[in-house]
Amino acid sequence: MTSSARPGELGAFLKARRGELSPGTVGLPETGGRRRVSGLRREEVAALASISTDYYTRLEQGRIPASAAVLTTLTRVLHLDDDQRACLFALAGTLSERPLRRAVQQAQPRLRRLLDDLRTTPGIILGRRMDILAWNPLAAALVTDFSRIPERRRNYLRLMFTAPEMRELYADWESVARMCVAQLRRAAARDSGSRRLAALVGELSVQDADFRRWWAADQVAVRDAGTKVLRHPVAGELTLDWDTLAAAGDSDQQLVVWSAEPGSPSHDALRILASWAGAAAAPLSPARSSPPPRRPRPPSPAQSPKHDR
């Protein structure tokens, strides 16, 4: 078993998949009596995979590793699609095929310079799989302190499903989260051999039922602009437009910025948030050594910006 294997999550994944199948689906006779478990029994999965029930039980309990051959057989027995197959191998810490090695992605210099010049506009640079490559102080104040997240886990989609503050930040979290999933689905077509993509999908499939359902729906979306309503703990309710700018020569990178209509309450609140966040100070990016500005404490009611509700 490799260091990247997650046997407990693998067992939960296998149990969930067999629970979705009926005997008739896999060619087994339907019995008239009531079944004590939903879906297939362990012994039925083991028989279909030509392995012992004890072996499969220990595998589902996370007590033994699984070979690539057994995983391939279980893929067929459990009727897994390509994404579920990738998730299965990722949780087992086993590669079904050797993917191409790709260099660690770094923010494109031109996009970084543009990001560093932004003072009153929050912006982040997203890479493959919606990885967060760079950000400015106002983006950290608006969304979250990205510097506190380990670099390998800085991913916007992961944040959407695992960070409670993100569910509070977006007024229509479900709509935003579903769009993120659909956008990742499109990116997955270009990055299908990525071990990190398979691990991300596997992780979120196990942890979140909404992600698992939306990912299985196979919806694909291409969006480069829109409007979102955010409920910020300091600035209050903000209606912000978001736009993307693709990097020249690297379609896997985009600068995403949020802005508000000039003269609107959201525009005024965003400028006040920028002053609180110290956005006029040295720009922040992963390459900087200076600490990021902390999200300011909510002001007293007398200091809070007024908004039209």
Beta strands, then each sheet from edge to edge (+ up, - down):
strand 1: 123-126
strand 2: 132-135
strand 3: 225-232
strand 4: 236-247
strand 5: 250-259
sheet 1: 2+ 1- 5+ 4- 3+
end
